[in-house]
Amino acid sequence: MEKKKQRARLNEEEEDFKTLNIKDRELCGRGGGLMDKSKEKKTCKRKREHLCLLCGKSFTTAGHLKIHHMIHTGEKPHKCSYCEKSFTQPGTLKIHERIHTGEKSYHCTQCGHDFISASVLKLHMRVHTNEKPYACPFCGKTFTRFDHCKRHQKTHTDNRNHVCLECGMSFNRADCLKQHQRVHTGEKPYKCSYCERSFSQSGNLTLHERIHTGERPYYCPPCDRGFIDCKRLDNHIKKHHKSSR
């Protein structure tokens, strides 16, 4: 059970790394590629002469095109020494293997938590700053992560073609339908490591276990109080610090 719990949390860290490493960038005006803000001038001067014949994306170097092409072929030549996972790039593999070694060299000075990469630490710092740089173009709702914003946008644009045969409710994603169906089946596959409670959603389990561990990762800067999730933090700020926002 402890190994499953650790794997789930570390997988979440790894997904955070992937999200920030790829998505926390801006589109370059030439060729539609991704570009770090800090390298804007240097990158934009280079021509994107290397074209992917499968999807039309272009890149500045043959090496970048080769890495991109692995998305289409499914090739992942860099294999983890500890598990069955494999990756397209050696840098991603290196960060993944820190999950197994326990290496966390990036330290948050606000709450003391350690992380496997600078990217994950940067994403975590938004918990303390309450920064939400990604806005939904349809309703204006903001998010700390690009993938969360992208997923939210589907509620405005996607057809709700995943229908529950029990009650007729429809969803825009198959995983949302699967999660909903647990209402009917009573399935609660996520079990607490500290007590007998179980949950239908992994996120609810994470929040519940913080009651046992005392973890309060969402901090209010003005009064230094901690909360188990961002919703409780937002409610606290609206109630006690509305004038300072």
Order of alpha helices (4+ residues) and beta strands (2+ residues): alpha-beta-beta-alpha-beta-beta-alpha-beta-beta-alpha-beta-beta-alpha-beta-beta-alpha-beta-beta-alpha-beta-beta-alpha-beta-beta-alpha
